[in-house]
């Protein structure tokens, strides 16, 4: 069964080292622990950046991946 955390059609940024690493992390996520994992691209301080965001199944809360720490942190979505 295919991993539901991996979208079928996602070709942008495939050759970027940052995207390759985030895809590796996304593919390693346990489906019983994480769902709806997506890689987003955005402009941060005038440069293109990428972020992996996923929903933690146990809490239903969004988390983002911190590459230098190798962990997920809660995403503050309050304005």
C-alpha positions, 0 to 999 in steps of 0.5 A: 500500500502506498504511503498516504503522506506522499503526494502522487504528483510533486515535481517542483524542487526535486533536484534541490538538496533541501527538498531531497532531504525533506522528501527522505524524512517524509517517506520515513514517517510512520503513518500511524503517527503522522498524516497529511505530510506536505512540503511547502515552498515559500519566500523567507528573507528574499530566498526560496525556502522549503518546509515539511509540515505534518499533522500528528495523529495523536493530537491533531496538531500541525508540526513543522520539521526542524532540519538542523535538530532532526525533530518536529516542533508544534506549528503556531497557527494563531495570528 
